[in-house]
Each structure stands twice: as C-alpha cells, then as structure tokens.
Amino acid sequence: MAAKSQPNIPKAKSLDGVTNDRTASQGQWGRACCALTGPVVDIVTGHARLSDIWAKTPPITRKAAQLYTLWVTFQVSSPCPGVGTQQVLLYTSLPDFCHKFLPGYVGGIQEGAVTPAGVVNKYQINGLQAWLLTHLLWFANAHLLSWFSPTIIFDNWIPLLWCANILGYAVSTFAMVKGYFFPTSARDCKFTGNFFYNYMMGIEFNPRIGKWFDFKLFFNGRPGIVAWTLINLSFAAKQRELHSHVTNAMVLVNVLQAIYVIDFFWNETWYLKTIDICHDHFGWYLGWGDCVWLPYLYTLQGLYLVYHPVQLSTPHAVGVLLLGLVGYYIFRVANHQKDLFRRTDGRCLIWGRKPKVIECSYTSADGQRHHSKLLVSGFWGVARHFNYVGDLMGSLAYCLACGGGHLLPYFYIIYMAILLTHRCLRDEHRCASKYGRDWERYTAAVPYRLLPGIF
Ligand code: NDP
C-alpha cells in the first residue's frame, strides 16, 4: 500500500481578496498544526512558551464574524423564492418537501421517543432539504454566481474557529440559564448539585424555543453536520488552487464522508431514537461539541491533505474505498435492523428470517411497568454494538486515505474508538439497570460488546 506525499506547498496565490501574506501565514499555521509533536516538545524542553504558539495563531476577523453570522443565520433563515421578500425559516418554518417526491425518505413532522417524564416531542424533519439547498447554492456559486471563492472556508479557518467557539459557549451558557429559569419541560430537567457537571452535561433534556426550534436537533445537524461536507469541498478547492489538482485521497475523503453525512440526513427521523436525543441532556458536551468539535476535528483529514497532497496507489485507494463502503454497509444495516425491529415490534424479517427476541420489561420513573424487546438476530446477534464496529471501519478508512506520513489524520479513528467504547460501556450500564435480569439474558445470548472473541 504505497502512498506518495508531496509536502511542498507552492507559493500562495491571491484569490478572493485574500492577500499573499495572509494566505502564507495561514499556511504556516497549518504546517505548525500538522507538526503537532514539534510545539509540544518545544514547550516540554523549554524552547518555546504557550504564548509563542498563541502569538502565531490568527485572530478573529470582521470578515470571519460576518461569514459565520451569515452561515448560522442562513441555516436558521433563508429567503424563499415564491414568497417575495418575506423571510421564512430554513430550519423552523420551511416545511419539508423532500418526503413528497423522494420514495422511502421519511421527513416532515415526526415524533421523538418518550422522555423520562413521559413527554413525546414533535420534530420538523427537514435536514435533507436544508443540506440539499445549501449544497445547491454552494455549487451554483462555484460554477455560475462567483459570489465568493470556494476556498473561503479554508482561507478563514482559524478566525472562523473563534466564531464557532463564541457560538458554542454562548449556546451552552444560554441552555444552562434556560434550564434554571425557564425550562421547556421542568419535569425532564436534571440537577446534580454540581454546577460544572450541570454546565458540561446539561440540565434540560430537550430545550426548545417556541414550538419547533429544538436545540439538540438544530445544533447537531445544522450548522455542524451540514458544514462538514462544505468544509471538505473547500479543502478540495484549496488543494486544487495550491497544487493544480485534486488528489485521489482528497476525493476519497470527500466521497466517504459525504456518504456518512447524507446518510445522517436521509435517516434524520431515525436519529430521533439515538442516544443523543433519547438519553443525553443538552449542555456544553452537545452545544460546544456540535459547534466546534465536530466541524473542526471531523474534518482533519481534508485539512491535512491540503498541506500534504497524498496521491494513493490504485490498490491502496481501492482498499480504502472498500473498507469505507463495507464499514458504511455494516453501520447502516445494523442501525436499520434495530430500527425496523423496534418500529414493527418484532414483526419483520432480519436476514430473511423471523428475528430471535428477548422479551424484557422495566419500570419508569412514575412507577409504571413497560414491556420492550431486544433483538438477538442479524448484527445484534453478532455483537451487542456491531453498529459501532461499522462506524469505526468507516472512520479508519478516512484516516488510511491520508497515507502513513503523519499521526494527525489518525486523530479521528483514535477519538472515535475512545468515544464509541465509552459510549458502549455507558449504554450497557444504563441498559443493565433498566432491564436487570432481562439484560443479563441478552448478554448471555450475545456475549461480546463490539468484536466477537475479543471485546
Ligand atoms: P444505538 O443505536 O446502539 O442505541 C443503543 C440503544 O438501543 C440502547 O440504549 C437500547 O435502548 C437499544 N438496544 C440495545 N441493544 C438492543 C437490541 N439488541 N435490540 C433492540 N434495542 C437495543 O446507540 P447510539 O445512539 O449511540 O448510536 C447510533 C449510531 O450513531 C451508531 O451507529 C453510532 O456508531 C453512531 N454515532 C456516531 C457518532 C459520531 O460522532 N460519528 C457519535 C455517536 C453515535 P432502549 O432503552 O430503547 O432499549
């Protein structure tokens, strides 16, 4: 598996009003960011101070602040052709039309899971539509309108990071204050007595403004995940600007991550039943994580490839593509199997057969007894969280696309391995206390968590 890397960046060209100096200084910052170990060693050995690194970091700019404000505002509101100058809300008031013409897509008004206090929220599922409109505009701009350069995100990368942080902290702080003083559903609030824990992990379960603006659904999907694919496109444009071509590694990262993002929006209704929505409260972990962590760390591969334009050999590229597609297949099918099983109450076929089931029961906070079912067939009979394995295979594929020249692009798989292992243990702990003996029967029937024979 050979990979060629061409680490020399040609002299920066002027584009979109971006001066040579600024582009060059961002290039240096990017290089410094890629040489992760250098600054750390310098600090440890006393050759540099934190303030030296701080001095090299580009500050927030008026342009970045305007861009970011425009971006977030656009995700909330956009002018709607057909209603003249009237503004309609892309997230809150632009009703979904995709489900009317896309067969198999579930959009429009959907119900979430029952909260611990027994509330069932309604959601306006229109993420696919927002993603499509945003990308349509992006391509229209790149090929017809030329309002801005497609490298605009890259060119303002660090100044935009400050803006994302401001929003991340503002929304987490607002959620905290809201939880104390005007919660959407007081019975679903969780106060631990520890101020910092409350701030980090959140008080409110499903904070909302008005009937439709749901913090969890909005901040996780938009602006974070919609931005993911745009950021990658901007990195590809920058690679072409700097090196006169887009490498196959950059194409792979763009394509594989786009599949993951489109899958998310295609299955946004399914997302309402995942741990993020069903169990986590909304605090800094989700608020800041969605605004900053996700767009900045999930896109490290593309950023790395701008500076190190890896061109993979054909067998390497095919290997990465296959790993990514097989990982995606396992991820999607495993999640679909559980979703189908739960929606049909077990009256479905899994891998062509009637599924094996463990009947289980639990008592909710109000003392009521409920019945549920655990699936023991399909991927849920292979391991108790095989959906995470598919996700991890896909994540590894993105990293392998960057070759073996640096550890930085592998941050994602390391992070995902920690995140999903921790999530798996956290979820199993919760399920064990929820289902008791019934969960023990499931762990006896399916003894491994992630990898049969290993863990
Ligand atoms: P899961 O979709 O695995 O949901 C876990 C829940 O499913 C459990 O709490 C339990 O809920 C139910 N359950 C567990 N076992 C069974 C079974 N055998 N049969 C039926 N129901 C069962 O977890 P997540 O929400 O964490 O993950 C969803 C997807 O999102 C995963 O594929 C994951 O990889 C991905 N993900 C990606 C992230 C990213 O940053 N890229 C972050 C987090 C997740 P109940 O109480 O209803 O029984």
Residues whose N, C-alpha, C, O or C-beta is under 5 A from the ligand:
A	BS01	NDP	T274 I275 D276 F331 K338 K373 L374 L375 W380 R384 N387 Y388 D391 D427
